[in-house]
Amino acid sequence: MKGWIYGLYAVILAIVSIFTGEIVTFIMLGFILISLLNIHSTLKEILKVNKEKID
């Protein structure tokens, strides 16, 4: 469900970047978003493993 929300954010940012001429900024924000999503998924996996160790 969250995947389409991220897609919507990307489309909105793309439209804004086309109108403002900031294509490079859009690309950099995309890289940052991908990095943050990878960090988030890794932290969720670590939390899941730690919860299993406690139980």
A tleap script that builds the chain and sets N, CA, C and O, in Angstrom:
source leaprc.protein.ff14SB
mol = sequence {
  NMET LYS GLY TRP ILE TYR GLY LEU TYR ALA
  VAL ILE LEU ALA ILE VAL SER ILE PHE THR
  GLY GLU ILE VAL THR PHE ILE MET LEU GLY
  PHE ILE LEU ILE SER LEU LEU ASN ILE HIE
  SER THR LEU LYS GLU ILE LEU LYS VAL ASN
  LYS GLU LYS ILE CASP
}
set mol.1.N position { 0.818 -1.194 0.000 }
set mol.1.CA position { 0.000 0.000 0.000 }
set mol.1.C position { 0.861 1.257 0.000 }
set mol.1.O position { 0.501 2.256 -0.621 }
set mol.2.N position { 1.985 1.213 0.686 }
set mol.2.CA position { 2.829 2.397 0.742 }
set mol.2.C position { 3.553 2.643 -0.576 }
set mol.2.O position { 3.989 3.763 -0.843 }
set mol.3.N position { 3.683 1.619 -1.393 }
set mol.3.CA position { 4.391 1.762 -2.660 }
set mol.3.C position { 3.746 2.781 -3.579 }
set mol.3.O position { 4.444 3.549 -4.241 }
set mol.4.N position { 2.432 2.797 -3.628 }
set mol.4.CA position { 1.770 3.752 -4.519 }
set mol.4.C position { 1.869 5.172 -3.970 }
set mol.4.O position { 1.843 6.139 -4.731 }
set mol.5.N position { 1.984 5.295 -2.639 }
set mol.5.CA position { 2.149 6.630 -2.052 }
set mol.5.C position { 3.503 7.200 -2.451 }
set mol.5.O position { 3.603 8.374 -2.805 }
set mol.6.N position { 4.554 6.368 -2.396 }
set mol.6.CA position { 5.873 6.831 -2.814 }
set mol.6.C position { 5.875 7.168 -4.298 }
set mol.6.O position { 6.531 8.121 -4.719 }
set mol.7.N position { 5.155 6.404 -5.078 }
set mol.7.CA position { 5.036 6.711 -6.502 }
set mol.7.C position { 4.338 8.039 -6.739 }
set mol.7.O position { 4.725 8.809 -7.618 }
set mol.8.N position { 3.301 8.299 -5.943 }
set mol.8.CA position { 2.589 9.570 -6.051 }
set mol.8.C position { 3.502 10.736 -5.687 }
set mol.8.O position { 3.504 11.763 -6.366 }
set mol.9.N position { 4.289 10.574 -4.602 }
set mol.9.CA position { 5.247 11.607 -4.230 }
set mol.9.C position { 6.234 11.864 -5.372 }
set mol.9.O position { 6.549 13.014 -5.676 }
set mol.10.N position { 6.718 10.797 -5.998 }
set mol.10.CA position { 7.683 10.939 -7.087 }
set mol.10.C position { 7.069 11.676 -8.272 }
set mol.10.O position { 7.726 12.517 -8.885 }
set mol.11.N position { 5.820 11.370 -8.600 }
set mol.11.CA position { 5.155 12.046 -9.712 }
set mol.11.C position { 4.963 13.526 -9.406 }
set mol.11.O position { 5.187 14.375 -10.269 }
set mol.12.N position { 4.552 13.835 -8.193 }
set mol.12.CA position { 4.368 15.243 -7.815 }
set mol.12.C position { 5.696 15.989 -7.884 }
set mol.12.O position { 5.759 17.099 -8.413 }
set mol.13.N position { 6.758 15.385 -7.352 }
set mol.13.CA position { 8.072 16.015 -7.425 }
set mol.13.C position { 8.538 16.175 -8.864 }
set mol.13.O position { 9.166 17.178 -9.205 }
set mol.14.N position { 8.236 15.201 -9.707 }
set mol.14.CA position { 8.632 15.296 -11.115 }
set mol.14.C position { 7.920 16.452 -11.800 }
set mol.14.O position { 8.541 17.198 -12.557 }
set mol.15.N position { 6.642 16.607 -11.549 }
set mol.15.CA position { 5.885 17.695 -12.173 }
set mol.15.C position { 6.423 19.050 -11.710 }
set mol.15.O position { 6.618 19.962 -12.513 }
set mol.16.N position { 6.656 19.163 -10.416 }
set mol.16.CA position { 7.188 20.424 -9.887 }
set mol.16.C position { 8.572 20.703 -10.461 }
set mol.16.O position { 8.876 21.840 -10.819 }
set mol.17.N position { 9.418 19.669 -10.552 }
set mol.17.CA position { 10.771 19.885 -11.055 }
set mol.17.C position { 10.780 20.252 -12.538 }
set mol.17.O position { 11.651 21.001 -12.980 }
set mol.18.N position { 9.831 19.739 -13.306 }
set mol.18.CA position { 9.759 20.102 -14.721 }
set mol.18.C position { 9.371 21.567 -14.866 }
set mol.18.O position { 9.937 22.281 -15.694 }
set mol.19.N position { 8.413 22.017 -14.070 }
set mol.19.CA position { 7.981 23.414 -14.161 }
set mol.19.C position { 9.048 24.386 -13.668 }
set mol.19.O position { 9.174 25.493 -14.192 }
set mol.20.N position { 9.819 23.971 -12.659 }
set mol.20.CA position { 10.836 24.871 -12.115 }
set mol.20.C position { 12.191 24.699 -12.788 }
set mol.20.O position { 13.085 25.521 -12.587 }
set mol.21.N position { 12.357 23.656 -13.575 }
set mol.21.CA position { 13.620 23.425 -14.269 }
set mol.21.C position { 14.682 22.794 -13.386 }
set mol.21.O position { 15.866 22.864 -13.715 }
set mol.22.N position { 14.303 22.192 -12.297 }
set mol.22.CA position { 15.252 21.592 -11.358 }
set mol.22.C position { 15.284 20.074 -11.519 }
set mol.22.O position { 14.956 19.343 -10.584 }
set mol.23.N position { 15.671 19.605 -12.680 }
set mol.23.CA position { 15.697 18.166 -12.948 }
set mol.23.C position { 16.768 17.470 -12.111 }
set mol.23.O position { 16.544 16.371 -11.604 }
set mol.24.N position { 17.928 18.106 -11.965 }
set mol.24.CA position { 19.004 17.506 -11.174 }
set mol.24.C position { 18.579 17.348 -9.720 }
set mol.24.O position { 18.884 16.339 -9.084 }
set mol.25.N position { 17.878 18.342 -9.200 }
set mol.25.CA position { 17.380 18.253 -7.825 }
set mol.25.C position { 16.418 17.078 -7.684 }
set mol.25.O position { 16.454 16.362 -6.684 }
set mol.26.N position { 15.565 16.879 -8.674 }
set mol.26.CA position { 14.628 15.751 -8.650 }
set mol.26.C position { 15.375 14.427 -8.617 }
set mol.26.O position { 15.003 13.520 -7.873 }
set mol.27.N position { 16.415 14.314 -9.412 }
set mol.27.CA position { 17.199 13.075 -9.441 }
set mol.27.C position { 17.883 12.845 -8.101 }
set mol.27.O position { 17.898 11.723 -7.595 }
set mol.28.N position { 18.447 13.898 -7.524 }
set mol.28.CA position { 19.111 13.758 -6.231 }
set mol.28.C position { 18.110 13.398 -5.136 }
set mol.28.O position { 18.415 12.570 -4.277 }
set mol.29.N position { 16.933 13.996 -5.150 }
set mol.29.CA position { 15.902 13.638 -4.171 }
set mol.29.C position { 15.480 12.182 -4.341 }
set mol.29.O position { 15.176 11.505 -3.359 }
set mol.30.N position { 15.459 11.706 -5.564 }
set mol.30.CA position { 15.152 10.302 -5.810 }
set mol.30.C position { 16.181 9.385 -5.184 }
set mol.30.O position { 15.827 8.382 -4.564 }
set mol.31.N position { 17.473 9.727 -5.344 }
set mol.31.CA position { 18.534 8.926 -4.722 }
set mol.31.C position { 18.413 8.944 -3.204 }
set mol.31.O position { 18.591 7.914 -2.553 }
set mol.32.N position { 18.116 10.096 -2.646 }
set mol.32.CA position { 17.961 10.209 -1.194 }
set mol.32.C position { 16.777 9.373 -0.721 }
set mol.32.O position { 16.870 8.688 0.298 }
set mol.33.N position { 15.668 9.424 -1.451 }
set mol.33.CA position { 14.491 8.640 -1.074 }
set mol.33.C position { 14.780 7.148 -1.119 }
set mol.33.O position { 14.373 6.413 -0.219 }
set mol.34.N position { 15.471 6.695 -2.145 }
set mol.34.CA position { 15.822 5.276 -2.250 }
set mol.34.C position { 16.718 4.864 -1.086 }
set mol.34.O position { 16.524 3.800 -0.499 }
set mol.35.N position { 17.700 5.704 -0.751 }
set mol.35.CA position { 18.600 5.399 0.368 }
set mol.35.C position { 17.838 5.315 1.682 }
set mol.35.O position { 18.058 4.398 2.473 }
set mol.36.N position { 16.942 6.269 1.918 }
set mol.36.CA position { 16.161 6.251 3.157 }
set mol.36.C position { 15.242 5.038 3.238 }
set mol.36.O position { 15.063 4.471 4.316 }
set mol.37.N position { 14.664 4.636 2.125 }
set mol.37.CA position { 13.811 3.449 2.136 }
set mol.37.C position { 14.620 2.192 2.436 }
set mol.37.O position { 14.144 1.303 3.142 }
set mol.38.N position { 15.841 2.112 1.904 }
set mol.38.CA position { 16.703 0.965 2.202 }
set mol.38.C position { 17.094 0.944 3.675 }
set mol.38.O position { 17.097 -0.118 4.297 }
set mol.39.N position { 17.418 2.088 4.232 }
set mol.39.CA position { 17.759 2.169 5.652 }
set mol.39.C position { 16.558 1.766 6.504 }
set mol.39.O position { 16.704 1.032 7.482 }
set mol.40.N position { 15.381 2.243 6.133 }
set mol.40.CA position { 14.169 1.926 6.887 }
set mol.40.C position { 13.884 0.429 6.872 }
set mol.40.O position { 13.573 -0.150 7.913 }
set mol.41.N position { 13.986 -0.198 5.715 }
set mol.41.CA position { 13.704 -1.636 5.644 }
set mol.41.C position { 14.744 -2.437 6.423 }
set mol.41.O position { 14.405 -3.447 7.041 }
set mol.42.N position { 15.996 -2.006 6.404 }
set mol.42.CA position { 17.035 -2.687 7.175 }
set mol.42.C position { 16.769 -2.569 8.667 }
set mol.42.O position { 16.908 -3.548 9.401 }
set mol.43.N position { 16.390 -1.386 9.120 }
set mol.43.CA position { 16.088 -1.204 10.546 }
set mol.43.C position { 14.874 -2.025 10.970 }
set mol.43.O position { 14.834 -2.534 12.090 }
set mol.44.N position { 13.882 -2.159 10.085 }
set mol.44.CA position { 12.721 -2.995 10.417 }
set mol.44.C position { 13.129 -4.456 10.561 }
set mol.44.O position { 12.624 -5.153 11.441 }
set mol.45.N position { 14.038 -4.929 9.708 }
set mol.45.CA position { 14.506 -6.305 9.807 }
set mol.45.C position { 15.281 -6.529 11.099 }
set mol.45.O position { 15.110 -7.555 11.757 }
set mol.46.N position { 16.130 -5.577 11.464 }
set mol.46.CA position { 16.894 -5.685 12.708 }
set mol.46.C position { 15.951 -5.715 13.905 }
set mol.46.O position { 16.152 -6.505 14.827 }
set mol.47.N position { 14.934 -4.873 13.903 }
set mol.47.CA position { 13.958 -4.856 14.994 }
set mol.47.C position { 13.226 -6.189 15.090 }
set mol.47.O position { 12.989 -6.694 16.188 }
set mol.48.N position { 12.871 -6.752 13.956 }
set mol.48.CA position { 12.171 -8.036 13.954 }
set mol.48.C position { 13.051 -9.137 14.543 }
set mol.48.O position { 12.575 -9.957 15.328 }
set mol.49.N position { 14.327 -9.160 14.171 }
set mol.49.CA position { 15.254 -10.167 14.695 }
set mol.49.C position { 15.444 -9.986 16.196 }
set mol.49.O position { 15.477 -10.967 16.938 }
set mol.50.N position { 15.570 -8.738 16.652 }
set mol.50.CA position { 15.754 -8.487 18.083 }
set mol.50.C position { 14.519 -8.884 18.880 }
set mol.50.O position { 14.643 -9.396 19.992 }
set mol.51.N position { 13.327 -8.655 18.329 }
set mol.51.CA position { 12.116 -9.057 19.030 }
set mol.51.C position { 12.021 -10.574 19.129 }
set mol.51.O position { 11.541 -11.098 20.134 }
set mol.52.N position { 12.477 -11.291 18.091 }
set mol.52.CA position { 12.444 -12.751 18.123 }
set mol.52.C position { 13.437 -13.292 19.151 }
set mol.52.O position { 13.180 -14.318 19.781 }
set mol.53.N position { 14.550 -12.618 19.322 }
set mol.53.CA position { 15.547 -13.065 20.320 }
set mol.53.C position { 15.009 -12.890 21.740 }
set mol.53.O position { 15.279 -13.713 22.615 }
set mol.54.N position { 14.252 -11.820 21.965 }
set mol.54.CA position { 13.725 -11.554 23.299 }
set mol.54.C position { 12.641 -12.580 23.658 }
set mol.54.O position { 12.572 -13.034 24.800 }
set mol.55.N position { 11.805 -12.942 22.698 }
set mol.55.CA position { 10.705 -13.890 22.970 }
set mol.55.C position { 11.227 -15.271 23.073 }
set mol.55.O position { 10.459 -16.206 23.297 }
savepdb mol mol.pdb
quit
